[in-house]
Amino acid sequence: MTGAFGAVMERLAAGESPRAAARALGIPLDLAETAAAEGERLGLVIRASAACGTCTPGGSPVCAGCPLAR
């Protein structure tokens, strides 16, 4: 991936939030949030709040609908 979308995806995959990615890349927050939403729609990243117990400590130990288990 290239351009702003690819750069935001790399930052999100490394665990950054869209806000942190926007700040680090010097792009508008709404552009980073839009890229994050599109990446989520495409299945490239998941929202941290959507992560299940396998992804977040102290959560449910199993998630049958986990996109990472597929």
Secondary structure, 3 states (H helix, E strand, C coil): CCHHHHHHHHHHHCCCCHHHHHHHHCCCHHHHHHHHHHHHHCCCCCCHHHCCCCCCCCCCCCCCCCCCCC
